[in-house]
Amino acid sequence: MRFLYSLIFLLITTSSFAVTFEGKFIQGSFILGKTDPGSEVFIDKKKVKVTADGYFAFGLDRDRKNDVVIKINEKKIVKKVFKRKYKIQRIDGLEEKKVTPPEEVYERIKKENKWIGEARAKDSNLTYFKDRFIIPVENAIISGVYGSQRILNGKPKWPHYGLDFATDEGTKIKAMLDGIVTLAEKDLFYTGGTLIFDHGHGISTLYMHMNEIFVTKGQKIKQGDIIGTVGSTGRATGAHLDVRLNWFDIRLDPATVLDIK
């Protein structure tokens, strides 16, 4: 069950509690914690859910500068967050309306962003987040990485918050983890065919630019299930799958939960 990717292990014991962390305390990282069952956990003053067997999760923003303050019961742990260097990625040949949308699609984009925001805000009691993720497509090339500054048709835009797998259109996509489908849309303006899965405790994954979608909202999905196929829908210049990882509204690096070399 435990992760095989880059790992930091911290064990703190006192007469009253113990805690371990898996994951690097670097910008963009997913962190899995485990403490005594029944403990009360706060991350930067935000109370987080703890499973019956003591697991909890949180993440670190791309541009986080401050230390993380973790409070478990009456004990406080302060962890330094290390900075990362991000790439610059230039993408040309996009439709101009995908780079700078015309006013007539503003309402559509606003509505779609609301759907995505609602799906990412779920704080369910599911506990799938504590299991190991698998890579969603086989034999693909990593064509885009998390955190890179995007220059689209020569114009600086938002950083890239996902991990891109370039492969042939129609390639089957596997579910990276057990989850519940919270959004299934075939034609969003920016992301085209889009799926969002809830894995519990605010952890969600997104699959974007899909050609076909084989699942529906509310459906329970098992890890490894075929959920759709790779496409080039939305704002894309070629066939690829863009996957995202979130802790509520904080965008995390999917590579921190995948065995990517």
VMD Tcl script that draws the C-alpha trace (Angstrom):
set ca {
  {0.00 0.00 0.00}
  {2.76 2.41 0.84}
  {4.39 4.66 -1.71}
  {7.62 3.67 -3.50}
  {8.36 7.14 -4.84}
  {10.57 9.72 -3.08}
  {10.01 9.24 0.60}
  {10.71 11.12 3.78}
  {10.00 9.24 6.97}
  {9.59 11.03 10.27}
  {8.75 9.28 13.50}
  {8.03 11.33 16.57}
  {7.15 9.63 19.79}
  {6.23 10.96 23.19}
  {4.28 9.49 26.02}
  {1.09 10.48 24.24}
  {1.43 10.19 20.46}
  {3.42 9.11 17.41}
  {3.29 10.34 13.83}
  {4.84 9.40 10.47}
  {4.90 11.31 7.20}
  {5.41 9.98 3.66}
  {6.38 12.43 0.93}
  {8.96 15.19 0.56}
  {8.25 18.55 2.17}
  {8.81 20.42 -1.10}
  {6.55 22.77 -3.05}
  {3.77 20.87 -4.82}
  {4.07 17.70 -2.78}
  {1.38 15.34 -1.51}
  {1.94 14.31 2.10}
  {0.40 11.26 3.75}
  {0.42 11.24 7.53}
  {-0.34 8.58 10.11}
  {-0.87 9.09 13.80}
  {-2.72 7.49 16.69}
  {-6.38 6.70 15.90}
  {-8.73 9.24 17.44}
  {-6.21 12.08 17.24}
  {-7.20 15.63 16.31}
  {-5.06 17.03 13.49}
  {-4.67 20.60 12.23}
  {-2.61 21.67 9.21}
  {-1.88 25.42 9.35}
  {-4.93 25.88 11.62}
  {-7.15 23.88 9.23}
  {-8.68 20.85 10.88}
  {-8.38 17.75 8.71}
  {-10.14 14.42 8.83}
  {-8.37 11.40 10.31}
  {-9.34 7.85 9.32}
  {-10.29 5.25 11.91}
  {-6.77 3.80 11.60}
  {-5.05 7.19 11.94}
  {-4.33 8.32 8.36}
  {-4.63 11.93 7.14}
  {-3.49 13.82 4.05}
  {-2.55 17.31 2.93}
  {-0.56 19.07 0.23}
  {1.84 21.93 -0.36}
  {1.14 24.67 -2.90}
  {3.41 25.25 -5.92}
  {4.62 28.59 -4.56}
  {4.48 27.88 -0.83}
  {7.11 29.86 1.07}
  {6.20 29.33 4.72}
  {6.88 26.38 7.00}
  {4.04 23.93 7.63}
  {2.65 23.94 11.16}
  {1.09 20.59 12.07}
  {-0.76 20.28 15.35}
  {-1.71 16.83 16.62}
  {-3.70 16.97 19.82}
  {-1.60 19.37 21.90}
  {1.70 18.69 20.12}
  {3.07 21.04 17.42}
  {5.38 20.01 14.58}
  {6.97 22.61 12.27}
  {8.33 21.38 8.93}
  {10.37 23.49 6.53}
  {9.09 23.57 2.93}
  {11.84 23.49 0.32}
  {11.61 25.48 -2.91}
  {11.68 24.00 -6.41}
  {12.93 25.35 -9.71}
  {10.30 25.24 -12.47}
  {10.71 24.96 -16.22}
  {9.46 27.37 -18.86}
  {7.33 25.68 -21.53}
  {6.43 27.39 -24.80}
  {3.42 26.14 -26.74}
  {2.57 27.64 -30.11}
  {-0.11 26.90 -32.68}
  {-3.11 27.14 -30.34}
  {-6.37 28.63 -31.53}
  {-6.30 32.26 -30.43}
  {-9.68 31.90 -28.72}
  {-8.18 29.19 -26.49}
  {-5.36 31.52 -25.44}
  {-7.47 34.66 -24.98}
  {-11.15 33.62 -24.92}
  {-13.71 35.92 -26.58}
  {-16.22 37.60 -24.28}
  {-19.08 35.44 -25.52}
  {-17.60 32.37 -23.77}
  {-16.90 34.05 -20.40}
  {-20.13 32.79 -18.86}
  {-19.48 29.28 -20.10}
  {-15.98 29.28 -18.60}
  {-17.31 30.67 -15.31}
  {-19.97 27.94 -15.14}
  {-17.47 25.18 -15.92}
  {-14.99 26.49 -13.35}
  {-17.78 26.38 -10.78}
  {-18.42 22.70 -11.54}
  {-14.72 21.92 -11.15}
  {-14.46 23.93 -7.94}
  {-17.43 22.12 -6.41}
  {-15.92 18.73 -7.23}
  {-12.56 19.68 -5.73}
  {-14.19 21.02 -2.55}
  {-15.61 17.66 -1.46}
  {-14.48 16.51 1.97}
  {-15.82 12.96 2.05}
  {-14.96 10.15 4.44}
  {-13.56 7.94 1.65}
  {-10.16 6.51 2.49}
  {-8.80 5.57 -0.94}
  {-6.22 8.38 -0.80}
  {-3.95 6.32 1.46}
  {-3.32 3.66 -1.21}
  {-0.62 3.75 -3.86}
  {-1.49 5.39 -7.23}
  {-0.72 3.77 -10.60}
  {0.26 5.38 -13.91}
  {-2.88 6.01 -16.04}
  {-1.49 5.23 -19.51}
  {1.20 2.83 -20.67}
  {4.19 3.57 -22.91}
  {3.51 7.32 -23.00}
  {6.01 10.18 -23.15}
  {5.98 12.80 -20.38}
  {5.48 15.94 -22.47}
  {4.59 18.42 -19.74}
  {5.44 18.63 -16.05}
  {3.95 20.28 -13.01}
  {4.81 23.87 -12.18}
  {6.24 24.92 -15.54}
  {5.51 28.48 -16.62}
  {3.39 28.31 -19.78}
  {4.01 30.68 -22.70}
  {1.06 30.18 -25.07}
  {1.42 31.63 -28.55}
  {4.04 33.94 -27.07}
  {1.85 35.11 -24.16}
  {2.74 34.29 -20.52}
  {-0.15 32.39 -18.88}
  {-0.87 30.37 -15.74}
  {1.68 27.72 -14.76}
  {0.94 24.14 -15.74}
  {-0.49 22.28 -12.76}
  {-0.57 18.79 -14.22}
  {1.46 15.97 -15.71}
  {1.07 15.37 -19.46}
  {1.26 11.92 -21.02}
  {1.65 12.16 -24.80}
  {0.46 9.08 -26.69}
  {-1.79 8.04 -29.56}
  {-5.38 9.21 -29.64}
  {-7.65 6.41 -28.51}
  {-5.16 4.95 -26.03}
  {-7.00 3.48 -23.04}
  {-6.82 5.33 -19.73}
  {-6.75 3.53 -16.39}
  {-8.06 4.89 -13.09}
  {-5.02 5.74 -10.97}
  {-6.83 4.95 -7.73}
  {-10.21 3.80 -6.41}
  {-12.67 6.69 -6.30}
  {-16.09 8.13 -6.93}
  {-16.74 10.12 -10.12}
  {-17.73 13.66 -9.15}
  {-17.57 15.23 -12.61}
  {-17.85 13.69 -16.09}
  {-18.05 16.21 -18.94}
  {-17.25 15.59 -22.60}
  {-16.64 19.16 -23.77}
  {-15.31 21.74 -21.32}
  {-13.86 24.85 -22.96}
  {-10.29 24.52 -21.75}
  {-9.99 20.86 -20.75}
  {-12.31 19.12 -23.23}
  {-13.34 15.65 -22.06}
  {-12.84 15.85 -18.30}
  {-13.22 13.52 -15.32}
  {-12.80 14.22 -11.62}
  {-12.57 11.53 -8.95}
  {-12.99 11.93 -5.20}
  {-10.57 9.81 -3.14}
  {-11.54 11.16 0.28}
  {-10.41 13.85 2.73}
  {-10.21 16.53 0.01}
  {-7.93 14.53 -2.31}
  {-9.14 14.49 -5.92}
  {-7.71 13.67 -9.34}
  {-8.56 15.15 -12.74}
  {-8.19 13.59 -16.21}
  {-8.32 16.08 -19.08}
  {-8.45 16.37 -22.91}
  {-10.07 12.93 -23.18}
  {-11.63 11.64 -26.39}
  {-14.10 9.11 -24.95}
  {-15.44 8.86 -21.41}
  {-16.74 5.49 -20.20}
  {-17.96 6.40 -16.71}
  {-20.70 8.59 -15.25}
  {-21.04 10.95 -12.32}
  {-21.62 9.11 -9.04}
  {-20.09 5.86 -10.28}
  {-17.67 3.92 -8.06}
  {-14.44 3.14 -9.90}
  {-11.75 0.62 -9.02}
  {-8.06 1.25 -9.59}
  {-7.06 0.01 -13.05}
  {-10.58 0.27 -14.53}
  {-10.62 1.65 -18.09}
  {-12.33 5.03 -17.74}
  {-11.91 6.44 -21.25}
  {-9.43 7.17 -24.02}
  {-6.77 9.77 -24.78}
  {-7.81 12.68 -27.00}
  {-6.90 16.22 -27.99}
  {-10.05 18.01 -26.88}
  {-10.18 21.45 -25.29}
  {-7.00 23.54 -25.31}
  {-4.60 21.01 -26.79}
  {-2.25 20.88 -29.77}
  {-2.02 17.09 -29.90}
  {-3.21 13.87 -28.33}
  {-2.28 13.61 -24.67}
  {-3.68 13.02 -21.20}
  {-3.25 15.77 -18.61}
  {-3.72 14.49 -15.06}
  {-4.04 16.67 -11.97}
  {-3.91 16.06 -8.24}
  {-5.57 18.33 -5.67}
  {-5.97 18.75 -1.96}
  {-9.16 20.84 -2.00}
  {-8.18 24.00 -3.96}
  {-4.43 23.40 -3.65}
  {-2.94 22.02 -6.87}
  {-0.32 19.33 -6.29}
  {2.25 17.55 -8.43}
  {0.90 14.17 -9.65}
  {4.48 12.94 -9.98}
  {4.72 12.91 -6.16}
  {2.25 9.99 -6.04}
  {3.34 8.16 -9.21}
  {6.41 6.01 -9.80}
  {7.80 8.36 -12.49}
  {11.50 8.13 -13.34}
}
mol new
graphics top color blue
foreach p $ca { graphics top sphere $p radius 0.5 }
foreach p [lrange $ca 0 end-1] q [lrange $ca 1 end] { graphics top cylinder $p $q radius 0.2 }
display resetview
